């Protein structure tokens, strides 16, 4: 028998997964495999800690996105020297002490290492497994930029999510222009890692634009493009407090508060007549104004606007 006869199923044999069961945090953290990529010091571990705190405490939302499940237990697999002590400071006093388990990930390269971790996680059934980070979890001699290595990592982790344990992978973005220009290619080994993930989060931080979270996620209602800030909870606390920056438009304040935003934005563009002559150019110009992903804005404006060669006008 072949793979089709052995494992094939008809559509009616596949169980439906409602949207609320596909995410831990709506449009941000999936219940399968989510990859979180960013440059060193961008705040990746702080973001993982912030999401973990919201989930364990059963908060209503995180960065404006609904928290859809309360978790009793999260397991962190850590690779960096000093990471357990740093993570403790970021969670200390914010969650119950017995709600988080930490363990060092040091892949020796033998075939039984990851199956053993999978067995432990299946037995423990935590609400989330966080691997921080992928690069430190490689076996000796492996290079995450290699598609073979990236595929091997994803194959090692897939049984965890298949057993019902959501996985959050933390990794770095590559240097140089070849990769990382889009959310999907943000992780090192981007396409292989992204192909094995249900969700990709890119955390970017720059002096000019500050921190920004961008996502590309299966089944999300929309891809996110959020300006955010993070600060410690107090002078003696390293617990991260994440907040969404509500960007105000430069000329039309009502666009942030009224709905639908698509119609308001189209009206503002017709009124202002910006110098851009393409929908793509408009999408990039107004992304900060409405706090939406460029792809989302482009799709909406395409339905509503046309450029006559001289000015922007409403589409007929």
N, C-alpha and C positions, 0 to 999 in steps of 0.2 A: 504493500500500500504506500501511496505517496503522501505528501504533506497535506494536500487538499482533502483526501479521504480521511486521514487520521485526525486533523485538527480543524477542518473547515466547518463553519456553522452558518446556518441560514439567518437572515436578519431577525426573524421572530424569536430566535434562540438567544439573542444577545440582550442582556438586561439594560434598560434605559438608565442613564445617569443624569438626574436633573442638574440644572445650573448650580443650585445651592450645594450639591454634593461634589461638584467639580472643582470647587475652590474652598480654601481655608479663609482667605481674605479676597473678597470679590474683585475680579479683574487684576489681581496682583500675585497671589500665592496659590498655586494649584494644589490639588490633592494627589497629583502624580509626581513628576520630576520637574522642578523649577530650577533654572540656573541663574544665579546672581553674579554678574560680572562688573568689574570696575578697576580703575587704576589703584596701585598701592596708596593707602591712606585716604581713599575716597570715602570711606565709612561703611564698607561692606559688612563687617562684623557688627558694627553699631546698628545697621539696618536689620540684620538677622536677629539681633537681641531685641530691638524695638518691636518687630513683628511677633517674636516669641512672648514678650511681656503682654502684648495685647491679646494673644491667643490664650495664654494661661489664665489671665485675669478675666477672660470673657468680656472684654470691652466691646462696646457697640460698633466702633469703627477704628480704623487706623489710616491716617492721612486721607480721611474722607471716604475711604472704601469700607464697605460693611464687613465686619468680622462674622463669619458664617458658622464657626464652630468653636466651642470652648475646649481647650486641651488640658489634660491632667498631667501630661508628662512629655518632655522633649529630650531627645538624646543628641548631644553635640559630639562629633568626631573631630578632634583638633590636631593640627599638624605643626603649628609654629611654636617655637620655644617661648615659654612664658604665657602662652595663650590661655591655659586654664585659670591662672591667677587674674589675668586681665578680664576674662569673661565673668568671673565671679564678681568683680567690682562693678561691672555693668549690669548685673542682675541682682546684686545684693540689696535686700530689703524690698525689691520690686515684685518678687515671686516667692512662693513657698520654697524652702530649702530642698525639699524632697521632690520637687517638680522637674528638676533638671539633672541629667546624668552626663558627665563628661568622661571621655576616654581618648587616649592618644592613638592616632592612626599612623602606623609605620609599616607600610607594605614591604615585607621582605622579599616578595617576588615568588613565593611558593604558591601552588595552585589552591591550597586550602584556606588561604587567608581571608579572602572576601566571602566565600561560602560560609565561613565561621561567623563573620559579622552578620551576614544575612540571617543565619539561624538564630543568633542572639536577639536580633531586632524582631524577628517573627515571634519569638518566645515572649519578649517584653511588650510588644505591640504599643510603642509610644505613639503619640499623636503626630509627631514630626521627627524626622532625622535630618540633622544639619551636618554637612561635611564641609569643614572650613580649614583648609581649602584643597581643591583638586590637585594643584601642582605639588603640594607637600605630601600628597597621598600616593604619589607614583612609586612604582617599584624601581630599584636601582637600574640606571641606564635608560629609563624611559623619557621621552620628550613629548609633552602635551601638544606641541605644534604638529606632531605626526598624527595623521588621521587614523593610523592603526592603533596608536596609544589611546586616542580619544574614543574610538569605538570600543576598545577593550574596557575602558573605565565605565562607559555607559552600559555595556553588557553586564558588568559586575554589579551595577547598581539597580538595574531594571527589576531583578527579582524582589527587591525591597518594596518598590511601589506596587508591583503585582500582588504582593502579600497584604496590601492595604495600608502600608506605612508611607505617607507623603515624604518626599525627599527634597531638600533645599541644598543645591550645590553652590559653593562660593568659589569664585576663581578670578583671575586677572584678565584684563584686556591686553591685547598685544601691542607692541611698540611699532611705530611706522604706519604708513597709510594703506598697506595692503589689506588689512583686516580692520574690523572695529568701526567701519564707517556707517554701519547700520546696526540696529538692535540685534537682529538675528545673527550677525557675524561678530558680535562684540566679544564673546569668550575666545581665549586662545584655543586654537583648534576649532574655531567657531562653527563651521557648518556641521562637522561631525557631532559636536556637543549639542548644538541647537537642534539637530535632527532627532536626537534621543531625548530631548526635553519637551514637555508640553507647554512650557512657559519660559521666556527669557526676559530677565530684568537687567537693564544697564543702568548703573549708578555712575553719573558723571559729576565731576567737581572742577570748577575752573574759577580763577579770580574774576573773570569778566561776567560769567553767567551764574556763578554760585553752584549749588547742588541741584541736580535734576534727575528724576527717575523716569526712564522710558521703558516701555514694555512691548512685547509682541507675544500674544498668548492665544492658544486655541480656545475657542468658545467664549472668549471675553466679549462683553458688549461693545467695548471700544479699546483701542490701544491707548495707554496712558502716556502723558508727557507733562510731568508735574514738577514745578519748582518747589523745593523743600529746604528746610533748615533742621539742624540737630544741635542740641545743647545739653550739657549735664543738668540733672535735676536740681542740683544745689552746689554750694561751695565744697561740701564734704561728700558729695555723691557723684559717681560716674555713670549713674543710670541715664541712658539716652532718652531725651524727649524730642520726638520728631514732630514737626509741624509743617503743614502745607502753606506755601506762600500764595495768597490770593492776589494774583497779579491784576492791577487795575489798568484799563485802557487809557491811552494818553488823551483821547479827545471825547470819548463817549462812555461815561461811567455806567450807564444803564445796561451795557452789554453783559456785565458780569452778574447782574441781579435778575434780569428779565428772561423770559423764555418765550419761544424757543431761541436759542443762541444762534442757530443757523440763519434765521431770517434777520435777526438784528445785525449780524456780521455782514450779510449781503447788503443791507441798507446802509451800513456805515461805509462800506467800500464804494458804493454808488455816490454817496455824499462826499467822501474825501477824494475820490479819484486818485489813488496812489500811482506812482510811476511804473509799477510792475504791470506788464502786459500779458502775463500768463497766470493760469490758475495755480501752478506750482509756486510761482513767485509770491502770490498772495498768501498761500498756505504757510510759507516760511515767515513772511512778514507778520502775520497775525497769530502765530502759534502761542506766543507769550500772552497775547491779549485775552484769548479765550481759554487757555490752559488745556488745549487739546493736541493730540498728535497731528503732525503735518499730514499724514495719510488720511486721517479722519476729516480734517478741514478741506483737503483737496476734493474728496469724494462729495462732500456737501455743497461746496461752491460750484462744482461742475454742473450740478442740477439747477443752480439758481442764477448764474451770471454768464454773460458773454461779453467779449471785447469786440467792439465794432470796428476797431482800427484807430478810433479816436478816443473812445471812452468806454468805461464799464457800464453795462446796462443789465436790467433784469432779463433772464432767459424767458422766452415765450413758451 
